[in-house]
């Protein structure tokens, strides 16, 4: 185990000769202009996909909130309808239409 640590701790020595094999030039091993263009295209495409995904998730979350609110409103409306006649403040029975008219300030005359 100690030999492994010693081997990893040693600084590699550069070779005295050039870094490329004979017969190779830097133009032959670098991606060049077309490589840069292809990489840039992939990056831009990925950014557009992420933005689109975030937009769709936000839209989906908003739709779920709207449906949840409408379901809660519908459930509350059903509960009010099943409760039957409401009692007015003076103790007289009043139907739901009269209570709604009283809230809005209109009357059925």
Helices and strands as residue ranges (DSSP letters): H 2-9, H 26-29, H 32-83, E 86-87, E 93-94, H 96-104
